[in-house]
Amino acid sequence: MRRLFVLYDADCGLCRRLASWLATLIPLLPLAAQSAEAARLFPGHAPGAELAVVSDQGAVWLGDHAWIMCLYALRNYRDWARKLSHPLLLPLARQAYATLSTHRSTISRFMGARELADRLGAVPVPSCSVASDERNA
């Protein structure tokens, strides 16, 4: 295997951020599942249904197994992928993937720095009410 295609939801900020973060041992080629190129390369894949990883040899991993494959391809996370793929720990990988996937739209909303700055800027900051004699104590 020389490369993996990672089909992600281009409408999800978290997915887009993760796609740009990939530094790999096995080249990962993030590809928006909604793109024309994905439709051409992988006809029949339902865009945004779940994370999918496809090797250049035709092997396919979906959902939690796709998550593990992405970790395995990453230089600094290969050991984590091996550990999390163990039968005793695989449920934790499934839970992590399920949690991120289930809440990805909420997480995605907070991934945009401009939106986060706007939201934080709207929070009133109370003034310090420490009396001057308390500061000198």
Z-matrix of the N, CA and C atoms (Angstrom, degrees):
N
C 1 1.443
C 2 1.526 1 108.11
N 3 1.330 2 115.85 1 129.39
C 4 1.463 3 120.17 2 -178.94
C 5 1.516 4 113.06 3 -110.51
N 6 1.344 5 118.26 4 -22.87
C 7 1.459 6 119.80 5 179.70
C 8 1.514 7 110.38 6 -158.25
N 9 1.329 8 114.99 7 160.23
C 10 1.464 9 123.25 8 179.40
C 11 1.516 10 109.02 9 -127.85
N 12 1.293 11 116.60 10 135.77
C 13 1.460 12 121.59 11 171.60
C 14 1.518 13 106.82 12 -92.72
N 15 1.325 14 117.45 13 132.61
C 16 1.457 15 122.42 14 177.82
C 17 1.522 16 107.33 15 -115.33
N 18 1.323 17 117.01 16 109.13
C 19 1.457 18 121.57 17 179.62
C 20 1.521 19 108.07 18 -90.34
N 21 1.312 20 116.03 19 117.32
C 22 1.455 21 122.00 20 -176.10
C 23 1.523 22 109.41 21 -124.81
N 24 1.318 23 115.81 22 164.79
C 25 1.465 24 122.40 23 -179.62
C 26 1.524 25 109.00 24 -81.33
N 27 1.318 26 116.87 25 109.83
C 28 1.464 27 121.74 26 -178.19
C 29 1.522 28 112.64 27 -69.02
N 30 1.321 29 117.70 28 -14.19
C 31 1.463 30 121.23 29 178.43
C 32 1.528 31 112.14 30 -86.83
N 33 1.315 32 116.90 31 -4.58
C 34 1.464 33 122.37 32 -176.25
C 35 1.531 34 109.90 33 -103.69
N 36 1.327 35 116.98 34 119.44
C 37 1.462 36 121.30 35 179.78
C 38 1.515 37 112.55 36 -60.08
N 39 1.333 38 117.36 37 -39.55
C 40 1.461 39 120.96 38 178.68
C 41 1.523 40 110.21 39 -62.64
N 42 1.325 41 116.33 40 -45.24
C 43 1.471 42 120.24 41 179.38
C 44 1.527 43 111.17 42 -61.96
N 45 1.336 44 116.78 43 -42.71
C 46 1.470 45 119.85 44 179.44
C 47 1.520 46 110.28 45 -64.11
N 48 1.317 47 118.44 46 -40.75
C 49 1.469 48 121.94 47 179.31
C 50 1.521 49 110.34 48 -63.86
N 51 1.343 50 116.98 49 -44.78
C 52 1.456 51 120.19 50 179.37
C 53 1.524 52 111.41 51 -64.14
N 54 1.324 53 116.90 52 -38.15
C 55 1.468 54 120.26 53 179.32
C 56 1.522 55 111.30 54 -62.69
N 57 1.333 56 116.96 55 -36.10
C 58 1.462 57 119.37 56 -179.02
C 59 1.532 58 112.25 57 -78.44
N 60 1.320 59 117.28 58 -15.12
C 61 1.464 60 122.98 59 -176.03
C 62 1.523 61 112.76 60 -85.37
N 63 1.300 62 118.09 61 -15.30
C 64 1.456 63 121.31 62 -169.84
C 65 1.530 64 113.38 63 -65.51
N 66 1.344 65 115.93 64 114.86
C 67 1.469 66 123.45 65 171.56
C 68 1.518 67 104.70 66 -121.32
N 69 1.303 68 119.21 67 122.11
C 70 1.453 69 119.65 68 -160.36
C 71 1.508 70 117.34 69 -128.80
N 72 1.319 71 114.11 70 161.53
C 73 1.458 72 122.53 71 165.52
C 74 1.528 73 107.81 72 -84.45
N 75 1.313 74 115.37 73 -48.21
C 76 1.462 75 122.31 74 174.92
C 77 1.521 76 105.18 75 -98.71
N 78 1.310 77 119.53 76 123.87
C 79 1.464 78 119.35 77 -178.84
C 80 1.530 79 112.28 78 -56.59
N 81 1.320 80 115.12 79 123.13
C 82 1.460 81 121.74 80 175.34
C 83 1.517 82 107.77 81 -99.34
N 84 1.280 83 116.02 82 134.20
C 85 1.458 84 121.30 83 -179.47
C 86 1.524 85 107.89 84 -115.66
N 87 1.334 86 117.23 85 89.99
C 88 1.464 87 119.22 86 178.92
C 89 1.520 88 109.99 87 -62.24
N 90 1.309 89 115.37 88 134.04
C 91 1.449 90 121.07 89 -175.32
C 92 1.523 91 107.86 90 -141.76
N 93 1.321 92 116.70 91 117.58
C 94 1.459 93 120.17 92 179.85
C 95 1.523 94 108.99 93 -58.41
N 96 1.318 95 116.86 94 125.19
C 97 1.458 96 121.48 95 -177.53
C 98 1.525 97 111.73 96 -60.34
N 99 1.339 98 116.88 97 -24.56
C 100 1.457 99 121.83 98 -178.93
C 101 1.526 100 112.63 99 -85.61
N 102 1.314 101 118.33 100 -3.54
C 103 1.466 102 121.37 101 -174.17
C 104 1.522 103 112.02 102 -77.25
N 105 1.338 104 114.97 103 157.71
C 106 1.462 105 121.48 104 176.73
C 107 1.526 106 110.31 105 -63.67
N 108 1.342 107 116.50 106 -36.54
C 109 1.464 108 119.92 107 179.95
C 110 1.527 109 111.12 108 -64.08
N 111 1.349 110 117.30 109 -40.92
C 112 1.464 111 120.77 110 177.70
C 113 1.526 112 110.31 111 -64.11
N 114 1.335 113 116.82 112 -41.43
C 115 1.469 114 120.52 113 178.59
C 116 1.528 115 110.82 114 -62.86
N 117 1.335 116 115.94 115 -37.16
C 118 1.464 117 120.44 116 179.68
C 119 1.529 118 110.83 117 -70.88
N 120 1.343 119 117.19 118 -45.58
C 121 1.459 120 121.25 119 -176.93
C 122 1.526 121 113.39 120 -76.23
N 123 1.344 122 116.10 121 -33.78
C 124 1.463 123 120.72 122 -173.77
C 125 1.526 124 110.43 123 -131.07
N 126 1.316 125 117.84 124 67.19
C 127 1.461 126 120.05 125 -179.48
C 128 1.529 127 110.41 126 -60.92
N 129 1.307 128 115.55 127 139.90
C 130 1.460 129 120.11 128 179.29
C 131 1.511 130 114.61 129 93.42
N 132 1.338 131 118.13 130 -11.91
C 133 1.469 132 119.50 131 177.42
C 134 1.518 133 108.42 132 -74.48
N 135 1.321 134 117.01 133 129.68
C 136 1.465 135 121.64 134 179.89
C 137 1.524 136 109.13 135 -81.53
N 138 1.331 137 118.19 136 111.31
C 139 1.465 138 121.64 137 -178.52
C 140 1.522 139 112.74 138 -56.29
N 141 1.324 140 115.39 139 129.96
C 142 1.456 141 121.22 140 175.71
C 143 1.517 142 115.02 141 77.87
N 144 1.341 143 118.09 142 -1.08
C 145 1.461 144 120.36 143 -178.40
C 146 1.531 145 110.76 144 -62.75
N 147 1.308 146 117.52 145 -50.59
C 148 1.452 147 122.68 146 175.59
C 149 1.526 148 108.46 147 -165.76
N 150 1.317 149 115.43 148 162.16
C 151 1.455 150 120.45 149 178.10
C 152 1.520 151 108.86 150 -60.13
N 153 1.314 152 116.41 151 135.18
C 154 1.464 153 121.40 152 178.81
C 155 1.521 154 108.24 153 -132.53
N 156 1.327 155 116.07 154 140.14
C 157 1.458 156 122.71 155 175.07
C 158 1.524 157 106.71 156 -125.63
N 159 1.321 158 115.50 157 130.51
C 160 1.464 159 121.51 158 -177.95
C 161 1.521 160 107.80 159 -127.75
N 162 1.330 161 116.37 160 127.58
C 163 1.465 162 119.31 161 178.26
C 164 1.514 163 109.53 162 -82.35
N 165 1.324 164 115.48 163 163.62
C 166 1.460 165 120.40 164 177.30
C 167 1.528 166 111.06 165 -69.27
N 168 1.340 167 116.92 166 -7.77
C 169 1.466 168 121.12 167 176.71
C 170 1.527 169 111.87 168 -100.03
N 171 1.354 170 116.59 169 1.78
C 172 1.456 171 120.48 170 175.71
C 173 1.514 172 116.26 171 97.46
N 174 1.332 173 118.84 172 -3.06
C 175 1.466 174 120.35 173 176.62
C 176 1.530 175 108.70 174 -69.14
N 177 1.338 176 116.47 175 143.97
C 178 1.462 177 121.46 176 -176.92
C 179 1.528 178 109.10 177 -128.23
N 180 1.329 179 115.66 178 133.84
C 181 1.455 180 122.85 179 173.43
C 182 1.515 181 107.33 180 -123.32
N 183 1.330 182 117.10 181 137.28
C 184 1.462 183 122.03 182 -179.58
C 185 1.515 184 110.55 183 -123.49
N 186 1.337 185 115.49 184 153.41
C 187 1.458 186 121.80 185 173.62
C 188 1.510 187 114.00 186 57.24
N 189 1.342 188 115.52 187 -126.18
C 190 1.468 189 120.31 188 -175.97
C 191 1.527 190 112.05 189 -63.38
N 192 1.329 191 117.48 190 -33.73
C 193 1.467 192 119.86 191 178.61
C 194 1.537 193 110.70 192 -70.25
N 195 1.328 194 116.68 193 -31.93
C 196 1.467 195 120.38 194 175.53
C 197 1.530 196 109.64 195 -66.60
N 198 1.321 197 116.01 196 -40.63
C 199 1.464 198 121.72 197 177.37
C 200 1.532 199 110.14 198 -58.33
N 201 1.331 200 116.92 199 -47.61
C 202 1.471 201 121.76 200 178.73
C 203 1.531 202 110.22 201 -61.54
N 204 1.323 203 117.80 202 -41.02
C 205 1.473 204 120.83 203 179.85
C 206 1.519 205 111.05 204 -63.83
N 207 1.339 206 116.98 205 -40.09
C 208 1.474 207 119.79 206 176.84
C 209 1.516 208 110.29 207 -61.61
N 210 1.333 209 117.12 208 -44.84
C 211 1.462 210 120.11 209 177.83
C 212 1.523 211 110.66 210 -61.22
N 213 1.326 212 116.25 211 -41.35
C 214 1.464 213 120.53 212 -179.24
C 215 1.529 214 111.51 213 -61.50
N 216 1.300 215 116.80 214 -35.10
C 217 1.466 216 120.70 215 -178.34
C 218 1.525 217 112.51 216 -75.87
N 219 1.312 218 117.21 217 -20.40
C 220 1.464 219 121.03 218 -177.64
C 221 1.519 220 111.16 219 -81.09
N 222 1.298 221 115.16 220 131.29
C 223 1.463 222 122.50 221 -176.22
C 224 1.533 223 112.34 222 -51.15
N 225 1.323 224 117.71 223 -46.91
C 226 1.464 225 120.57 224 -174.38
C 227 1.525 226 114.42 225 -88.93
N 228 1.332 227 118.61 226 1.36
C 229 1.462 228 120.46 227 -173.84
C 230 1.521 229 113.49 228 -126.01
N 231 1.309 230 117.15 229 7.58
C 232 1.463 231 119.93 230 -178.79
C 233 1.525 232 111.07 231 -61.20
N 234 1.314 233 117.94 232 -41.89
C 235 1.469 234 120.51 233 178.71
C 236 1.528 235 111.07 234 -62.96
N 237 1.335 236 116.96 235 -39.74
C 238 1.469 237 120.53 236 176.87
C 239 1.517 238 110.87 237 -62.24
N 240 1.323 239 116.69 238 -41.23
C 241 1.466 240 120.36 239 179.27
C 242 1.525 241 110.47 240 -61.68
N 243 1.322 242 116.21 241 -42.87
C 244 1.469 243 119.64 242 178.81
C 245 1.523 244 110.40 243 -62.58
N 246 1.321 245 116.33 244 -44.33
C 247 1.463 246 120.03 245 -179.29
C 248 1.524 247 110.88 246 -65.18
N 249 1.328 248 116.94 247 -47.64
C 250 1.462 249 120.73 248 -176.85
C 251 1.524 250 113.14 249 -69.34
N 252 1.318 251 117.69 250 -19.80
C 253 1.459 252 119.52 251 178.51
C 254 1.532 253 112.26 252 -82.48
N 255 1.326 254 117.21 253 -8.61
C 256 1.463 255 121.39 254 176.36
C 257 1.530 256 108.58 255 -63.16
N 258 1.336 257 117.93 256 141.08
C 259 1.472 258 120.21 257 -177.37
C 260 1.530 259 114.99 258 -53.62
N 261 1.326 260 117.66 259 -32.20
C 262 1.464 261 119.56 260 179.30
C 263 1.527 262 112.55 261 -74.04
N 264 1.335 263 117.30 262 -29.19
C 265 1.461 264 120.78 263 -176.77
C 266 1.528 265 114.03 264 -102.57
N 267 1.332 266 117.01 265 -15.07
C 268 1.457 267 119.83 266 -178.45
C 269 1.530 268 112.82 267 -54.48
N 270 1.343 269 118.81 268 -37.76
C 271 1.471 270 117.43 269 176.45
C 272 1.531 271 112.85 270 -59.16
N 273 1.340 272 118.08 271 -31.45
C 274 1.464 273 120.18 272 177.61
C 275 1.522 274 110.76 273 -69.16
N 276 1.338 275 116.28 274 -39.32
C 277 1.462 276 119.65 275 176.51
C 278 1.518 277 109.38 276 -63.74
N 279 1.324 278 115.79 277 -41.32
C 280 1.465 279 120.38 278 177.71
C 281 1.517 280 110.50 279 -61.67
N 282 1.330 281 116.93 280 -43.05
C 283 1.463 282 120.39 281 179.95
C 284 1.526 283 111.19 282 -65.28
N 285 1.324 284 117.12 283 -42.72
C 286 1.468 285 120.29 284 178.73
C 287 1.517 286 110.16 285 -62.19
N 288 1.322 287 116.47 286 -46.76
C 289 1.461 288 119.89 287 179.62
C 290 1.527 289 110.37 288 -64.55
N 291 1.329 290 116.70 289 -44.03
C 292 1.469 291 120.34 290 -179.02
C 293 1.527 292 111.12 291 -63.29
N 294 1.325 293 116.96 292 -40.68
C 295 1.467 294 120.48 293 179.36
C 296 1.513 295 110.61 294 -64.22
N 297 1.323 296 117.04 295 -48.87
C 298 1.468 297 120.06 296 179.05
C 299 1.525 298 111.08 297 -62.95
N 300 1.317 299 116.32 298 -43.31
C 301 1.456 300 120.43 299 -177.78
C 302 1.528 301 111.48 300 -66.79
N 303 1.326 302 116.84 301 -43.31
C 304 1.462 303 121.23 302 -178.93
C 305 1.517 304 111.71 303 -65.16
N 306 1.324 305 116.93 304 -37.69
C 307 1.461 306 121.12 305 -175.58
C 308 1.521 307 112.68 306 -104.31
N 309 1.323 308 117.15 307 16.85
C 310 1.464 309 119.83 308 -174.01
C 311 1.518 310 112.93 309 -63.19
N 312 1.319 311 118.84 310 -33.22
C 313 1.469 312 118.41 311 179.72
C 314 1.522 313 110.77 312 -68.56
N 315 1.335 314 117.59 313 -38.55
C 316 1.464 315 120.97 314 177.12
C 317 1.521 316 110.36 315 -67.03
N 318 1.329 317 116.41 316 -46.08
C 319 1.460 318 121.09 317 179.20
C 320 1.522 319 109.43 318 -62.92
N 321 1.313 320 116.20 319 -40.94
C 322 1.459 321 121.90 320 -179.01
C 323 1.523 322 111.52 321 -58.29
N 324 1.325 323 116.01 322 -39.67
C 325 1.475 324 119.68 323 -179.89
C 326 1.521 325 111.30 324 -61.12
N 327 1.332 326 116.82 325 -31.77
C 328 1.458 327 120.15 326 -178.51
C 329 1.523 328 113.46 327 -90.43
N 330 1.331 329 117.74 328 -4.43
C 331 1.459 330 120.51 329 -179.38
C 332 1.525 331 112.15 330 -77.39
N 333 1.311 332 117.90 331 -25.14
C 334 1.458 333 120.79 332 179.95
C 335 1.519 334 110.17 333 -74.65
N 336 1.310 335 117.89 334 119.35
C 337 1.470 336 122.51 335 -176.55
C 338 1.524 337 111.48 336 -61.80
N 339 1.327 338 118.13 337 -39.38
C 340 1.464 339 121.26 338 -178.25
C 341 1.522 340 110.23 339 -63.47
N 342 1.322 341 116.47 340 -47.12
C 343 1.462 342 120.39 341 179.96
C 344 1.527 343 110.81 342 -64.04
N 345 1.330 344 116.44 343 -42.18
C 346 1.462 345 120.24 344 179.27
C 347 1.522 346 110.21 345 -63.51
N 348 1.337 347 117.77 346 -43.41
C 349 1.468 348 121.45 347 178.40
C 350 1.524 349 110.39 348 -61.65
N 351 1.332 350 117.08 349 -41.94
C 352 1.468 351 120.54 350 178.50
C 353 1.523 352 111.25 351 -62.49
N 354 1.340 353 116.13 352 -44.05
C 355 1.470 354 119.53 353 -179.95
C 356 1.534 355 111.41 354 -65.60
N 357 1.332 356 116.26 355 -43.97
C 358 1.462 357 119.16 356 179.76
C 359 1.528 358 111.05 357 -66.82
N 360 1.337 359 116.51 358 -36.83
C 361 1.459 360 120.65 359 178.99
C 362 1.514 361 113.01 360 -65.11
N 363 1.318 362 117.77 361 -23.43
C 364 1.466 363 121.61 362 -179.70
C 365 1.533 364 112.64 363 -83.40
N 366 1.330 365 117.13 364 -9.98
C 367 1.463 366 120.54 365 179.91
C 368 1.521 367 109.20 366 -81.45
N 369 1.347 368 117.22 367 121.89
C 370 1.471 369 118.81 368 179.65
C 371 1.529 370 110.92 369 -68.18
N 372 1.310 371 115.09 370 137.49
C 373 1.459 372 121.11 371 178.65
C 374 1.516 373 108.30 372 -103.14
N 375 1.330 374 116.95 373 118.49
C 376 1.465 375 118.78 374 -179.38
C 377 1.533 376 110.55 375 -67.63
N 378 1.328 377 115.06 376 143.72
C 379 1.457 378 118.24 377 177.49
C 380 1.518 379 108.93 378 -76.01
N 381 1.312 380 115.01 379 155.30
C 382 1.455 381 120.56 380 -179.42
C 383 1.522 382 108.18 381 -70.49
N 384 1.335 383 116.41 382 126.77
C 385 1.454 384 119.74 383 -176.97
C 386 1.527 385 112.44 384 -108.38
N 387 1.311 386 116.05 385 20.43
C 388 1.458 387 120.06 386 179.79
C 389 1.527 388 108.06 387 -74.76
N 390 1.294 389 116.84 388 125.50
C 391 1.462 390 121.72 389 179.77
C 392 1.522 391 110.11 390 -66.97
N 393 1.301 392 116.17 391 150.53
C 394 1.463 393 119.73 392 -177.28
C 395 1.508 394 112.52 393 -60.88
N 396 1.344 395 119.17 394 -32.20
C 397 1.464 396 120.15 395 178.56
C 398 1.513 397 110.97 396 -71.73
N 399 1.362 398 118.33 397 -27.79
C 400 1.450 399 120.27 398 176.68
C 401 1.514 400 111.01 399 -72.51
N 402 1.351 401 117.78 400 -31.76
C 403 1.458 402 121.36 401 179.81
C 404 1.522 403 110.59 402 -68.05
N 405 1.321 404 117.78 403 -31.53
C 406 1.459 405 121.74 404 -178.13
C 407 1.513 406 113.19 405 -86.76
N 408 1.302 407 117.77 406 -5.26
C 409 1.468 408 120.84 407 -176.64
C 410 1.501 409 111.99 408 -74.72
